Amino acid sequence: MNQQLEIENVYRGSAVPVLSFSALDKNRQVLPQVKVSTVYGSDRGNLVAPYGTSIDILRFSGPGEHDVSDVRVTVQSTAVAKMPG
């Protein structure tokens, strides 16, 4: 596990976010060759975030992956989770 991401959903319904990430070094400069992916799929719209706090796990790969000090998160889109039934 490289880094835990907390996702806060303040809406009463469940949401499905699609997030993008930029890896940053200790000077808050983007590390363009570092790929950031997630374990549970918040970068692909595969994570359902209920009201409250959810987590995803970030993984880093590529040249400079060990220099990651922080991550910039951008919300690409958010959809209301479809309920079965």
N, C-alpha and C positions, 0 to 999 in steps of 0.2 A: 504494500500500500504506500503510495507516494504522498498523497494529500487528500484530506477530507474536505468536501465542499458542503456547506449548509445552505439549503434552499428554503427560504421563508415564504409561505403562501398565506397572505392575509385575507384572502377571500374564503367565504364559507364552503364553496364547492371545490372539488379536486381539479387541479390544473395539470396540463401536459406542456412543460416548457421545452423549447429548443434553444440551447445556449451555445455560444461560441467562446473560445478561450484564447488568450494570448499569454504566453509565458514571458515573465519579466525577470531580469537579473537584479542584483542588489542595488543597482542605481536606477531601477524602475524603467530600464530600457528593454524594448521587445527583443526577444531571442527568436529571430525569424525561422531558424532551422529546427526549432524544437516543436514537435507535434504534441498537442494536448488531446487526450481522449478520455472517455469516462467508462467506468465499469458498469454502471446501471443505466446508462443511455440518455442522460439529460442533454447530450450533444446531438442526439438523433431523434428526439421526441419519443423515447421509449420509457421514460420515467413518469409515473403518475405521482404528483405531489399533493397529498391531502392538505386540508387546513392545518396550519402549524408548520413545524420544521421537518424537512426531509433531508436525507444526505445522498451524496454520490461520491465516488472516489475518483480522483484525477490521476492519470498516468502520463508520464512524460517520456518521449523517445526522440532520438536524433542528436546530432552534435550540439553540445551545450546543455544536455538534459540535467547534468549535475550542478549547473549554475543557476537553476531556477530558484528564485527567492520569493516570488509572488506571482499572482495570476490576475489578469484583467478579464472580467466576465461581461459578456454582452448578451442581452436577451434578444434573440432573433425573432421569436414568436412565442405566443402562448395560446393554447386552446383549452376549452372546457373539456374535461374528461367525460367520455361517454359511459353511461351506466348500463350494465347489462339488464336485459329484461324487456 
